[in-house]
């Protein structure tokens, strides 16, 4: 179980607990439950790398305590 920090740069920081074998789509669903937005309106990225929904956190080498950027489409 790892914890990922999602920052939307508008003053909201969300800590999401998930497994390393979860996909980015699963992470979006967990973040949507905490922020109150729909999962299909969320984009997760790091710098200029936009993460795809079907790839796991382990494949992207996302570890415990890592910070990602949360954008709303």
CORSULMO-V607916 format. One record per residue. RES is the residue in one letter. NEAR is the number of other ideal C-beta (glycine too) atoms within 10 Angstrom. Layout:
BEGIN
res=RES near=NEAR
res=RES near=NEAR
END
This chain:
BEGIN
res=X near=7
res=X near=16
res=X near=12
res=X near=22
res=X near=13
res=X near=23
res=X near=13
res=X near=16
res=X near=9
res=X near=9
res=X near=6
res=X near=11
res=X near=12
res=X near=17
res=X near=11
res=X near=21
res=X near=10
res=X near=18
res=X near=12
res=X near=15
res=X near=10
res=X near=18
res=X near=19
res=X near=22
res=X near=17
res=X near=17
res=X near=25
res=X near=23
res=X near=18
res=X near=17
res=X near=22
res=X near=16
res=X near=12
res=X near=12
res=X near=18
res=X near=6
res=X near=16
res=X near=12
res=X near=16
res=X near=12
res=X near=12
res=X near=21
res=X near=14
res=X near=22
res=X near=12
res=X near=13
res=X near=6
res=X near=5
res=X near=11
res=X near=12
res=X near=20
res=X near=12
res=X near=14
res=X near=8
res=X near=12
res=X near=16
res=X near=22
res=X near=14
res=X near=14
res=X near=18
res=X near=8
res=X near=21
res=X near=12
res=X near=10
res=X near=9
res=X near=15
res=X near=11
res=X near=21
res=X near=16
res=X near=23
res=X near=14
res=X near=11
res=X near=8
END
